[in-house]
């Protein structure tokens, strides 16, 4: 990766399938091997953002392909209504619909102070090269230009290295849960 020329740029429609592939590729093995779980991942963490708010999404790419992204909903309250109405019901599995509906609660809980929320994924062989920081810089600058006052997300409790990255970047822990840490940053 280090010999590639890469850029951080706004998401473009030509990135659609590559972003979806990265979403699956960066998930755990049990998600990758199950079609229902792939559908859930793409519904919960990808498709809404690139289809409804592409202006708030960025990719890291070289001349040929994307190998990471940061996706964002700038207003979690507006996102929750549209996401629930147009995406959750499309899941073929009722229990996954309910689980997906459950992903709405956290962004809404913090939406007054941290209205925007994000998802970020970078292919494993491209991690620890400063790309996450550059993606975060692009999104934070974009949100500041739009006068969005705060940004939040959840990270797995077991992903200690990611938590350290986010803390170093300036995010604070908003809430600790059994399986996840909720973090936020005032912009």
N, CA and C atoms as an extended XYZ file, in Angstrom:
561
Properties=species:S:1:pos:R:3:atomname:S:1:resname:S:1:resid:I:1 pbc="F F F"
N         0.818       -1.198        0.000 N   UNK     1
C         0.000        0.000        0.000 CA  UNK     1
C         0.856        1.253        0.000 C   UNK     1
N         1.956        1.241        0.701 N   UNK     2
C         2.737        2.464        0.860 CA  UNK     2
C         3.284        3.011       -0.458 C   UNK     2
N         3.406        2.160       -1.479 N   UNK     3
C         3.908        2.656       -2.750 CA  UNK     3
C         2.783        3.168       -3.660 C   UNK     3
N         1.531        3.044       -3.244 N   UNK     4
C         0.407        3.540       -4.023 CA  UNK     4
C         0.193        5.017       -3.756 C   UNK     4
N        -0.240        5.703       -4.788 N   UNK     5
C        -0.696        7.083       -4.604 CA  UNK     5
C        -2.174        7.022       -4.279 C   UNK     5
N        -2.553        7.564       -3.144 N   UNK     6
C        -3.956        7.560       -2.794 CA  UNK     6
C        -4.404        8.966       -2.455 C   UNK     6
N        -5.706        9.154       -2.586 N   UNK     7
C        -6.301       10.438       -2.258 CA  UNK     7
C        -7.552       10.198       -1.410 C   UNK     7
N        -7.897       11.193       -0.633 N   UNK     8
C        -9.172       11.208        0.062 CA  UNK     8
C       -10.065       12.103       -0.789 C   UNK     8
N       -11.203       11.576       -1.175 N   UNK     9
C       -12.115       12.354       -2.008 CA  UNK     9
C       -13.558       12.042       -1.611 C   UNK     9
N       -14.445       12.887       -2.077 N   UNK    10
C       -15.865       12.646       -1.831 CA  UNK    10
C       -16.290       11.340       -2.503 C   UNK    10
N       -17.210       10.674       -1.877 N   UNK    11
C       -17.816        9.490       -2.456 CA  UNK    11
C       -18.470        9.859       -3.788 C   UNK    11
N       -18.353        8.967       -4.761 N   UNK    12
C       -19.007        9.122       -6.060 CA  UNK    12
C       -19.807        7.855       -6.343 C   UNK    12
N       -20.828        7.963       -7.155 N   UNK    13
C       -21.684        6.804       -7.436 CA  UNK    13
C       -20.892        5.615       -7.985 C   UNK    13
N       -19.797        5.871       -8.659 N   UNK    14
C       -18.977        4.770       -9.183 CA  UNK    14
C       -18.353        3.934       -8.058 C   UNK    14
N       -18.345        4.456       -6.824 N   UNK    15
C       -17.766        3.748       -5.676 CA  UNK    15
C       -18.748        2.792       -4.998 C   UNK    15
N       -20.002        2.808       -5.423 N   UNK    16
C       -21.078        2.105       -4.727 CA  UNK    16
C       -20.721        0.658       -4.383 C   UNK    16
N       -20.396       -0.140       -5.372 N   UNK    17
C       -20.132       -1.563       -5.111 CA  UNK    17
C       -18.842       -1.771       -4.316 C   UNK    17
N       -17.826       -0.949       -4.560 N   UNK    18
C       -16.585       -1.088       -3.800 CA  UNK    18
C       -16.803       -0.761       -2.329 C   UNK    18
N       -17.577        0.262       -2.037 N   UNK    19
C       -17.867        0.610       -0.644 CA  UNK    19
C       -18.642       -0.523        0.021 C   UNK    19
N       -19.610       -1.074       -0.674 N   UNK    20
C       -20.369       -2.203       -0.130 CA  UNK    20
C       -19.442       -3.398        0.110 C   UNK    20
N       -18.526       -3.656       -0.821 N   UNK    21
C       -17.570       -4.762       -0.645 CA  UNK    21
C       -16.676       -4.539        0.572 C   UNK    21
N       -16.240       -3.306        0.800 N   UNK    22
C       -15.397       -2.984        1.962 CA  UNK    22
C       -16.188       -3.202        3.249 C   UNK    22
N       -17.443       -2.826        3.249 N   UNK    23
C       -18.294       -3.026        4.431 CA  UNK    23
C       -18.324       -4.503        4.817 C   UNK    23
N       -18.485       -5.369        3.848 N   UNK    24
C       -18.503       -6.814        4.108 CA  UNK    24
C       -17.105       -7.309        4.473 C   UNK    24
N       -16.095       -6.897        3.720 N   UNK    25
C       -14.729       -7.388        3.926 CA  UNK    25
C       -14.173       -7.049        5.304 C   UNK    25
N       -14.617       -5.944        5.889 N   UNK    26
C       -14.083       -5.513        7.186 CA  UNK    26
C       -14.914       -6.028        8.362 C   UNK    26
N       -15.934       -6.825        8.074 N   UNK    27
C       -16.770       -7.377        9.142 CA  UNK    27
C       -16.187       -8.704        9.643 C   UNK    27
N       -16.770       -9.216       10.708 N   UNK    28
C       -16.301      -10.490       11.263 CA  UNK    28
C       -16.677      -11.647       10.342 C   UNK    28
N       -15.958      -12.750       10.478 N   UNK    29
C       -16.149      -13.896        9.592 CA  UNK    29
C       -17.577      -14.435        9.604 C   UNK    29
N       -18.225      -14.455       10.768 N   UNK    30
C       -19.585      -15.002       10.803 CA  UNK    30
C       -20.559      -14.124       10.011 C   UNK    30
N       -20.274      -12.842        9.848 N   UNK    31
C       -21.103      -11.984        9.004 CA  UNK    31
C       -20.826      -12.276        7.529 C   UNK    31
N       -19.581      -12.494        7.190 N   UNK    32
C       -19.203      -12.694        5.794 CA  UNK    32
C       -19.781      -13.974        5.209 C   UNK    32
N       -20.021      -14.969        6.052 N   UNK    33
C       -20.427      -16.286        5.570 CA  UNK    33
C       -21.936      -16.480        5.530 C   UNK    33
N       -22.710      -15.486        5.894 N   UNK    34
C       -24.149      -15.635        5.998 CA  UNK    34
C       -24.819      -14.524        5.192 C   UNK    34
N       -25.625      -14.893        4.212 N   UNK    35
C       -26.256      -13.909        3.332 CA  UNK    35
C       -27.179      -12.962        4.095 C   UNK    35
N       -27.920      -13.467        5.083 N   UNK    36
C       -28.784      -12.591        5.886 CA  UNK    36
C       -27.954      -11.558        6.635 C   UNK    36
N       -26.815      -11.978        7.159 N   UNK    37
C       -25.968      -11.054        7.916 CA  UNK    37
C       -25.316      -10.023        6.996 C   UNK    37
N       -24.949      -10.428        5.790 N   UNK    38
C       -24.426       -9.460        4.814 CA  UNK    38
C       -25.486       -8.411        4.502 C   UNK    38
N       -26.716       -8.872        4.301 N   UNK    39
C       -27.819       -7.955        4.024 CA  UNK    39
C       -28.004       -6.992        5.201 C   UNK    39
N       -27.920       -7.510        6.414 N   UNK    40
C       -28.048       -6.671        7.604 CA  UNK    40
C       -26.936       -5.619        7.646 C   UNK    40
N       -25.685       -6.044        7.450 N   UNK    41
C       -24.551       -5.110        7.484 CA  UNK    41
C       -24.731       -3.969        6.493 C   UNK    41
N       -25.074       -4.330        5.278 N   UNK    42
C       -25.227       -3.318        4.236 CA  UNK    42
C       -26.394       -2.390        4.538 C   UNK    42
N       -27.449       -2.926        5.091 N   UNK    43
C       -28.610       -2.101        5.442 CA  UNK    43
C       -28.281       -1.188        6.617 C   UNK    43
N       -27.705       -1.747        7.666 N   UNK    44
C       -27.481       -0.988        8.901 CA  UNK    44
C       -26.341        0.010        8.799 C   UNK    44
N       -25.298       -0.314        8.060 N   UNK    45
C       -24.072        0.470        8.148 CA  UNK    45
C       -23.548        1.032        6.827 C   UNK    45
N       -24.286        0.875        5.745 N   UNK    46
C       -23.724        1.310        4.467 CA  UNK    46
C       -24.730        1.996        3.540 C   UNK    46
N       -25.738        1.262        3.109 N   UNK    47
C       -26.558        1.701        1.979 CA  UNK    47
C       -27.247        3.044        2.191 C   UNK    47
N       -27.838        3.268        3.360 N   UNK    48
C       -28.504        4.556        3.583 CA  UNK    48
C       -27.546        5.709        3.285 C   UNK    48
N       -26.358        5.646        3.834 N   UNK    49
C       -25.407        6.757        3.774 CA  UNK    49
C       -24.990        7.074        2.342 C   UNK    49
N       -24.661        6.030        1.575 N   UNK    50
C       -24.196        6.281        0.207 CA  UNK    50
C       -25.345        6.563       -0.754 C   UNK    50
N       -26.561        6.177       -0.377 N   UNK    51
C       -27.705        6.433       -1.243 CA  UNK    51
C       -28.446        7.726       -0.896 C   UNK    51
N       -28.518        8.070        0.390 N   UNK    52
C       -29.309        9.233        0.813 CA  UNK    52
C       -28.454       10.437        1.220 C   UNK    52
N       -27.223       10.207        1.656 N   UNK    53
C       -26.358       11.317        2.056 CA  UNK    53
C       -24.953       11.166        1.464 C   UNK    53
N       -24.844       10.946        0.173 N   UNK    54
C       -23.518       10.761       -0.415 CA  UNK    54
C       -22.621       11.986       -0.257 C   UNK    54
N       -23.230       13.155       -0.110 N   UNK    55
C       -22.460       14.381        0.071 CA  UNK    55
C       -21.704       14.392        1.404 C   UNK    55
N       -22.068       13.507        2.322 N   UNK    56
C       -21.415       13.422        3.623 CA  UNK    56
C       -20.508       12.193        3.742 C   UNK    56
N       -20.131       11.628        2.611 N   UNK    57
C       -19.310       10.418        2.586 CA  UNK    57
C       -18.021       10.667        1.807 C   UNK    57
N       -16.944       10.040        2.291 N   UNK    58
C       -15.629       10.177        1.672 CA  UNK    58
C       -14.999        8.803        1.524 C   UNK    58
N       -14.163        8.645        0.508 N   UNK    59
C       -13.423        7.405        0.300 CA  UNK    59
C       -11.935        7.712        0.200 C   UNK    59
N       -11.161        6.697        0.493 N   UNK    60
C        -9.737        6.748        0.199 CA  UNK    60
C        -9.540        5.816       -0.993 C   UNK    60
N        -8.867        6.309       -2.027 N   UNK    61
C        -8.759        5.546       -3.268 CA  UNK    61
C        -7.440        5.841       -3.967 C   UNK    61
N        -7.072        4.911       -4.821 N   UNK    62
C        -5.976        5.178       -5.742 CA  UNK    62
C        -6.611        5.345       -7.126 C   UNK    62
N        -5.857        5.180       -8.184 N   UNK    63
C        -6.400        5.379       -9.528 CA  UNK    63
C        -7.441        4.337       -9.905 C   UNK    63
N        -7.410        3.184       -9.216 N   UNK    64
C        -8.252        2.080       -9.651 CA  UNK    64
C        -9.400        1.747       -8.717 C   UNK    64
N        -9.206        1.912       -7.408 N   UNK    65
C       -10.276        1.473       -6.521 CA  UNK    65
C       -10.223        2.148       -5.159 C   UNK    65
N       -11.346        2.050       -4.480 N   UNK    66
C       -11.444        2.534       -3.102 CA  UNK    66
C       -11.009        1.415       -2.161 C   UNK    66
N       -10.374        1.786       -1.059 N   UNK    67
C        -9.992        0.780       -0.068 CA  UNK    67
C       -10.311        1.217        1.351 C   UNK    67
N       -11.149        2.224        1.468 N   UNK    68
C       -11.642        2.654        2.767 CA  UNK    68
C       -12.653        3.759        2.582 C   UNK    68
N       -13.427        3.997        3.637 N   UNK    69
C       -14.441        5.044        3.565 CA  UNK    69
C       -14.786        5.555        4.951 C   UNK    69
N       -15.428        6.716        4.968 N   UNK    70
C       -16.093        7.249        6.142 CA  UNK    70
C       -17.453        7.735        5.660 C   UNK    70
N       -18.502        7.227        6.299 N   UNK    71
C       -19.877        7.536        5.923 CA  UNK    71
C       -20.533        8.276        7.069 C   UNK    71
N       -21.431        9.204        6.759 N   UNK    72
C       -21.996       10.032        7.814 CA  UNK    72
C       -23.434       10.422        7.517 C   UNK    72
N       -24.231       10.412        8.569 N   UNK    73
C       -25.545       11.058        8.561 CA  UNK    73
C       -25.370       12.324        9.381 C   UNK    73
N       -25.672       13.472        8.805 N   UNK    74
C       -25.415       14.735        9.505 CA  UNK    74
C       -26.488       15.085       10.533 C   UNK    74
N       -27.652       14.459       10.437 N   UNK    75
C       -28.745       14.742       11.357 CA  UNK    75
C       -29.385       13.402       11.750 C   UNK    75
N       -29.021       12.877       12.897 N   UNK    76
C       -29.487       11.547       13.295 CA  UNK    76
C       -30.998       11.477       13.470 C   UNK    76
N       -31.631       12.574       13.823 N   UNK    77
C       -33.089       12.559       13.963 CA  UNK    77
C       -33.758       12.375       12.597 C   UNK    77
N       -33.322       13.112       11.608 N   UNK    78
C       -33.858       12.958       10.254 CA  UNK    78
C       -33.498       11.578        9.693 C   UNK    78
N       -32.258       11.148        9.928 N   UNK    79
C       -31.803        9.822        9.489 CA  UNK    79
C       -32.699        8.737       10.048 C   UNK    79
N       -33.016        8.792       11.335 N   UNK    80
C       -33.775        7.710       11.969 CA  UNK    80
C       -35.130        7.497       11.309 C   UNK    80
N       -35.799        8.575       10.947 N   UNK    81
C       -37.113        8.454       10.317 CA  UNK    81
C       -37.007        7.820        8.934 C   UNK    81
N       -36.116        8.326        8.118 N   UNK    82
C       -35.965        7.813        6.759 CA  UNK    82
C       -35.384        6.402        6.753 C   UNK    82
N       -34.398        6.168        7.599 N   UNK    83
C       -33.763        4.858        7.692 CA  UNK    83
C       -34.789        3.800        8.102 C   UNK    83
N       -35.570        4.098        9.115 N   UNK    84
C       -36.574        3.155        9.595 CA  UNK    84
C       -37.631        2.893        8.523 C   UNK    84
N       -38.058        3.942        7.879 N   UNK    85
C       -39.129        3.844        6.877 CA  UNK    85
C       -38.680        3.143        5.596 C   UNK    85
N       -37.496        3.483        5.100 N   UNK    86
C       -37.089        3.009        3.775 CA  UNK    86
C       -36.080        1.870        3.751 C   UNK    86
N       -35.436        1.573        4.881 N   UNK    87
C       -34.381        0.562        4.868 CA  UNK    87
C       -34.659       -0.633        5.769 C   UNK    87
N       -35.038       -0.392        6.994 N   UNK    88
C       -35.206       -1.488        7.955 CA  UNK    88
C       -36.234       -2.493        7.457 C   UNK    88
N       -37.359       -2.021        6.957 N   UNK    89
C       -38.422       -2.912        6.485 CA  UNK    89
C       -38.055       -3.756        5.285 C   UNK    89
N       -36.992       -3.392        4.589 N   UNK    90
C       -36.566       -4.153        3.413 CA  UNK    90
C       -35.815       -5.432        3.776 C   UNK    90
N       -35.338       -5.525        5.025 N   UNK    91
C       -34.627       -6.734        5.428 CA  UNK    91
C       -35.567       -7.933        5.359 C   UNK    91
N       -35.080       -9.035        4.812 N   UNK    92
C       -35.925      -10.209        4.613 CA  UNK    92
C       -36.167      -10.991        5.905 C   UNK    92
N       -35.335      -10.805        6.907 N   UNK    93
C       -35.417      -11.547        8.155 CA  UNK    93
C       -35.989      -10.640        9.246 C   UNK    93
N       -37.104      -11.046        9.861 N   UNK    94
C       -37.779      -10.223       10.855 CA  UNK    94
C       -36.899       -9.941       12.072 C   UNK    94
N       -36.141      -10.919       12.535 N   UNK    95
C       -35.276      -10.669       13.708 CA  UNK    95
C       -34.165       -9.683       13.360 C   UNK    95
N       -33.678       -9.712       12.132 N   UNK    96
C       -32.668       -8.734       11.717 CA  UNK    96
C       -33.291       -7.347       11.556 C   UNK    96
N       -34.558       -7.281       11.167 N   UNK    97
C       -35.255       -5.995       11.128 CA  UNK    97
C       -35.286       -5.387       12.526 C   UNK    97
N       -35.607       -6.208       13.513 N   UNK    98
C       -35.676       -5.727       14.888 CA  UNK    98
C       -34.296       -5.303       15.390 C   UNK    98
N       -33.276       -6.089       15.054 N   UNK    99
C       -31.911       -5.740       15.459 CA  UNK    99
C       -31.477       -4.434       14.786 C   UNK    99
N       -31.809       -4.295       13.518 N   UNK   100
C       -31.456       -3.082       12.775 CA  UNK   100
C       -32.187       -1.877       13.368 C   UNK   100
N       -33.444       -2.060       13.720 N   UNK   101
C       -34.214       -0.992       14.364 CA  UNK   101
C       -33.525       -0.571       15.660 C   UNK   101
N       -32.906       -1.537       16.341 N   UNK   102
C       -32.187       -1.250       17.581 CA  UNK   102
C       -30.957       -0.387       17.390 C   UNK   102
N       -30.409       -0.355       16.187 N   UNK   103
C       -29.218        0.471       15.941 CA  UNK   103
C       -29.564        1.958       15.913 C   UNK   103
N       -30.829        2.269       15.886 N   UNK   104
C       -31.271        3.665       15.817 CA  UNK   104
C       -31.181        4.356       17.181 C   UNK   104
N       -31.334        3.605       18.253 N   UNK   105
C       -31.453        4.197       19.590 CA  UNK   105
C       -30.223        5.007       20.006 C   UNK   105
N       -29.040        4.504       19.762 N   UNK   106
C       -27.840        5.199       20.238 CA  UNK   106
C       -27.647        6.562       19.566 C   UNK   106
N       -27.666        6.659       18.242 N   UNK   107
C       -27.524        7.992       17.653 CA  UNK   107
C       -28.612        8.965       18.124 C   UNK   107
N       -29.828        8.460       18.315 N   UNK   108
C       -30.902        9.343       18.776 CA  UNK   108
C       -30.680        9.816       20.205 C   UNK   108
N       -30.142        8.949       21.045 N   UNK   109
C       -29.913        9.317       22.447 CA  UNK   109
C       -28.991       10.526       22.564 C   UNK   109
N       -28.036       10.630       21.664 N   UNK   110
C       -27.024       11.685       21.734 CA  UNK   110
C       -27.220       12.780       20.679 C   UNK   110
N       -28.329       12.735       19.952 N   UNK   111
C       -28.527       13.598       18.783 CA  UNK   111
C       -28.592       15.091       19.097 C   UNK   111
N       -29.019       15.470       20.289 N   UNK   112
C       -29.107       16.900       20.576 CA  UNK   112
C       -27.733       17.561       20.603 C   UNK   112
N       -26.780       16.917       21.243 N   UNK   113
C       -25.434       17.494       21.327 CA  UNK   113
C       -24.521       17.022       20.192 C   UNK   113
N       -24.775       15.801       19.702 N   UNK   114
C       -23.950       15.194       18.653 CA  UNK   114
C       -24.880       14.739       17.521 C   UNK   114
N       -25.374       15.666       16.713 N   UNK   115
C       -26.384       15.293       15.722 CA  UNK   115
C       -25.876       14.384       14.602 C   UNK   115
N       -24.613       14.450       14.282 N   UNK   116
C       -24.067       13.624       13.200 CA  UNK   116
C       -23.483       12.333       13.782 C   UNK   116
N       -23.575       11.257       12.996 N   UNK   117
C       -22.904       10.014       13.391 CA  UNK   117
C       -22.208        9.409       12.165 C   UNK   117
N       -21.208        8.600       12.429 N   UNK   118
C       -20.371        8.091       11.350 CA  UNK   118
C       -20.162        6.597       11.414 C   UNK   118
N       -19.709        6.061       10.278 N   UNK   119
C       -19.185        4.695       10.155 CA  UNK   119
C       -17.912        4.819        9.330 C   UNK   119
N       -16.868        4.141        9.772 N   UNK   120
C       -15.590        4.190        9.054 CA  UNK   120
C       -15.041        2.773        8.936 C   UNK   120
N       -14.562        2.430        7.774 N   UNK   121
C       -13.924        1.133        7.547 CA  UNK   121
C       -12.786        1.303        6.548 C   UNK   121
N       -11.694        0.624        6.831 N   UNK   122
C       -10.519        0.619        5.958 CA  UNK   122
C       -10.071       -0.830        5.839 C   UNK   122
N        -9.772       -1.268        4.636 N   UNK   123
C        -9.309       -2.645        4.452 CA  UNK   123
C        -8.086       -2.900        5.338 C   UNK   123
N        -7.988       -4.091        5.912 N   UNK   124
C        -6.925       -4.370        6.897 CA  UNK   124
C        -5.502       -4.082        6.417 C   UNK   124
N        -5.177       -4.396        5.160 N   UNK   125
C        -3.804       -4.173        4.695 CA  UNK   125
C        -3.499       -2.698        4.440 C   UNK   125
N        -4.484       -1.840        4.629 N   UNK   126
C        -4.299       -0.401        4.451 CA  UNK   126
C        -4.416        0.369        5.761 C   UNK   126
N        -4.546       -0.347        6.847 N   UNK   127
C        -4.683        0.299        8.149 CA  UNK   127
C        -3.316        0.664        8.715 C   UNK   127
N        -3.323        1.550        9.693 N   UNK   128
C        -2.130        2.009       10.407 CA  UNK   128
C        -1.138        2.741        9.489 C   UNK   128
N        -1.734        3.508        8.554 N   UNK   129
C        -0.931        4.295        7.620 CA  UNK   129
C        -1.348        5.760        7.617 C   UNK   129
N        -2.154        6.142        8.582 N   UNK   130
C        -2.619        7.514        8.651 CA  UNK   130
C        -3.876        7.794        7.845 C   UNK   130
N        -4.421        6.765        7.194 N   UNK   131
C        -5.596        6.950        6.347 CA  UNK   131
C        -6.825        7.291        7.190 C   UNK   131
N        -6.983        6.634        8.338 N   UNK   132
C        -8.115        6.922        9.211 CA  UNK   132
C        -8.137        8.381        9.638 C   UNK   132
N        -6.974        8.898        9.966 N   UNK   133
C        -6.879       10.309       10.362 CA  UNK   133
C        -7.277       11.215        9.203 C   UNK   133
N        -6.817       10.894        8.006 N   UNK   134
C        -7.146       11.731        6.850 CA  UNK   134
C        -8.627       11.665        6.499 C   UNK   134
N        -9.226       10.475        6.617 N   UNK   135
C       -10.668       10.371        6.393 CA  UNK   135
C       -11.427       11.181        7.440 C   UNK   135
N       -11.006       11.052        8.698 N   UNK   136
C       -11.657       11.787        9.775 CA  UNK   136
C       -11.492       13.294        9.565 C   UNK   136
N       -10.302       13.726        9.162 N   UNK   137
C       -10.070       15.150        8.885 CA  UNK   137
C       -11.033       15.671        7.819 C   UNK   137
N       -11.210       14.887        6.754 N   UNK   138
C       -12.098       15.312        5.663 CA  UNK   138
C       -13.532       15.460        6.169 C   UNK   138
N       -13.996       14.481        6.935 N   UNK   139
C       -15.374       14.551        7.424 CA  UNK   139
C       -15.554       15.675        8.440 C   UNK   139
N       -14.646       15.784        9.393 N   UNK   140
C       -14.768       16.824       10.426 CA  UNK   140
C       -14.754       18.209        9.785 C   UNK   140
N       -13.868       18.453        8.852 N   UNK   141
C       -13.818       19.736        8.157 CA  UNK   141
C       -15.144       20.004        7.423 C   UNK   141
N       -15.641       18.995        6.749 N   UNK   142
C       -16.905       19.098        6.023 CA  UNK   142
C       -18.060       19.450        6.975 C   UNK   142
N       -18.126       18.760        8.105 N   UNK   143
C       -19.210       19.006        9.059 CA  UNK   143
C       -19.080       20.385        9.710 C   UNK   143
N       -17.854       20.797        9.990 N   UNK   144
C       -17.649       22.149       10.551 CA  UNK   144
C       -18.106       23.212        9.558 C   UNK   144
N       -17.805       22.996        8.279 N   UNK   145
C       -18.245       23.945        7.253 CA  UNK   145
C       -19.760       24.048        7.204 C   UNK   145
N       -20.439       22.979        7.588 N   UNK   146
C       -21.906       22.952        7.596 CA  UNK   146
C       -22.479       23.348        8.965 C   UNK   146
N       -21.594       23.760        9.876 N   UNK   147
C       -22.003       24.164       11.232 CA  UNK   147
C       -22.719       23.059       12.008 C   UNK   147
N       -22.299       21.828       11.794 N   UNK   148
C       -22.812       20.696       12.576 CA  UNK   148
C       -22.048       20.708       13.901 C   UNK   148
N       -22.726       20.753       15.047 N   UNK   149
C       -22.028       20.969       16.320 CA  UNK   149
C       -21.329       19.761       16.932 C   UNK   149
N       -21.698       18.545       16.543 N   UNK   150
C       -21.077       17.387       17.182 CA  UNK   150
C       -21.223       16.132       16.346 C   UNK   150
N       -20.339       15.180       16.598 N   UNK   151
C       -20.229       13.933       15.842 CA  UNK   151
C       -20.058       12.791       16.815 C   UNK   151
N       -20.738       11.663       16.583 N   UNK   152
C       -20.620       10.521       17.469 CA  UNK   152
C       -20.641        9.209       16.683 C   UNK   152
N       -20.333        8.113       17.388 N   UNK   153
C       -20.355        6.768       16.819 CA  UNK   153
C       -20.195        5.781       17.959 C   UNK   153
N       -20.326        4.512       17.639 N   UNK   154
C       -20.073        3.433       18.590 CA  UNK   154
C       -18.947        2.568       18.057 C   UNK   154
N       -18.156        2.039       18.962 N   UNK   155
C       -17.063        1.142       18.601 CA  UNK   155
C       -17.136       -0.075       19.517 C   UNK   155
N       -16.776       -1.229       18.989 N   UNK   156
C       -16.811       -2.448       19.794 CA  UNK   156
C       -15.900       -2.304       21.011 C   UNK   156
N       -16.392       -2.761       22.140 N   UNK   157
C       -15.601       -2.709       23.375 CA  UNK   157
C       -14.271       -3.447       23.206 C   UNK   157
N       -14.265       -4.498       22.411 N   UNK   158
C       -13.052       -5.297       22.212 CA  UNK   158
C       -12.049       -4.637       21.270 C   UNK   158
N       -12.449       -3.606       20.551 N   UNK   159
C       -11.563       -2.947       19.588 CA  UNK   159
C       -10.784       -1.823       20.289 C   UNK   159
N        -9.845       -2.235       21.119 N   UNK   160
C        -9.093       -1.310       21.957 CA  UNK   160
C        -8.210       -0.378       21.123 C   UNK   160
N        -7.629       -0.893       20.048 N   UNK   161
C        -6.758       -0.035       19.230 CA  UNK   161
C        -7.566        1.078       18.562 C   UNK   161
N        -8.770        0.773       18.107 N   UNK   162
C        -9.611        1.818       17.512 CA  UNK   162
C        -9.998        2.849       18.567 C   UNK   162
N       -10.319        2.403       19.767 N   UNK   163
C       -10.669        3.334       20.838 CA  UNK   163
C        -9.509        4.285       21.120 C   UNK   163
N        -8.296        3.752       21.131 N   UNK   164
C        -7.117        4.588       21.363 CA  UNK   164
C        -6.957        5.617       20.242 C   UNK   164
N        -7.177        5.196       18.997 N   UNK   165
C        -7.103        6.114       17.857 CA  UNK   165
C        -8.100        7.255       18.031 C   UNK   165
N        -9.342        6.908       18.340 N   UNK   166
C       -10.384        7.930       18.456 CA  UNK   166
C       -10.109        8.876       19.618 C   UNK   166
N        -9.637        8.362       20.717 N   UNK   167
C        -9.302        9.232       21.859 CA  UNK   167
C        -8.176       10.185       21.482 C   UNK   167
N        -7.167        9.664       20.799 N   UNK   168
C        -6.059       10.511       20.353 CA  UNK   168
C        -6.556       11.587       19.391 C   UNK   168
N        -7.548       11.249       18.582 N   UNK   169
C        -8.098       12.199       17.617 CA  UNK   169
C        -8.895       13.298       18.320 C   UNK   169
N        -9.400       13.018       19.498 N   UNK   170
C       -10.153       14.035       20.234 CA  UNK   170
C       -11.548       13.631       20.663 C   UNK   170
N       -11.932       12.400       20.386 N   UNK   171
C       -13.231       11.913       20.820 CA  UNK   171
C       -13.183       11.539       22.298 C   UNK   171
N       -14.298       11.731       22.974 N   UNK   172
C       -14.433       11.368       24.383 CA  UNK   172
C       -15.464       10.249       24.504 C   UNK   172
N       -15.308        9.451       25.550 N   UNK   173
C       -16.275        8.394       25.828 CA  UNK   173
C       -17.548        9.050       26.366 C   UNK   173
N       -18.662        8.752       25.719 N   UNK   174
C       -19.959        9.263       26.151 CA  UNK   174
C       -20.693        8.243       27.016 C   UNK   174
N       -20.469        6.975       26.706 N   UNK   175
C       -21.156        5.914       27.438 CA  UNK   175
C       -20.436        4.593       27.193 C   UNK   175
N       -20.311        3.801       28.237 N   UNK   176
C       -19.741        2.465       28.122 CA  UNK   176
C       -20.860        1.456       28.295 C   UNK   176
N       -20.921        0.521       27.377 N   UNK   177
C       -21.932       -0.533       27.408 CA  UNK   177
C       -21.240       -1.881       27.437 C   UNK   177
N       -22.015       -2.916       27.574 N   UNK   178
C       -21.449       -4.261       27.668 CA  UNK   178
C       -20.591       -4.607       26.455 C   UNK   178
N       -21.079       -4.286       25.256 N   UNK   179
C       -20.380       -4.698       24.021 CA  UNK   179
C       -19.812       -3.549       23.208 C   UNK   179
N       -20.100       -2.322       23.622 N   UNK   180
C       -19.641       -1.195       22.819 CA  UNK   180
C       -19.342        0.017       23.676 C   UNK   180
N       -18.552        0.897       23.078 N   UNK   181
C       -18.233        2.187       23.685 CA  UNK   181
C       -18.805        3.255       22.749 C   UNK   181
N       -19.570        4.172       23.293 N   UNK   182
C       -20.118        5.285       22.506 CA  UNK   182
C       -19.171        6.465       22.708 C   UNK   182
N       -18.743        7.065       21.607 N   UNK   183
C       -17.804        8.181       21.662 CA  UNK   183
C       -18.345        9.361       20.873 C   UNK   183
N       -17.941       10.564       21.286 N   UNK   184
C       -18.400       11.757       20.605 CA  UNK   184
C       -17.384       12.878       20.675 C   UNK   184
N       -17.572       13.850       19.801 N   UNK   185
C       -16.671       15.010       19.767 CA  UNK   185
C       -17.489       16.242       19.402 C   UNK   185
N       -17.306       17.288       20.174 N   UNK   186
C       -17.895       18.582       19.827 CA  UNK   186
C       -17.045       19.184       18.710 C   UNK   186
N       -17.702       19.667       17.675 N   UNK   187
C       -16.981       20.230       16.538 CA  UNK   187
C       -16.886       21.734       16.654 C   UNK   187
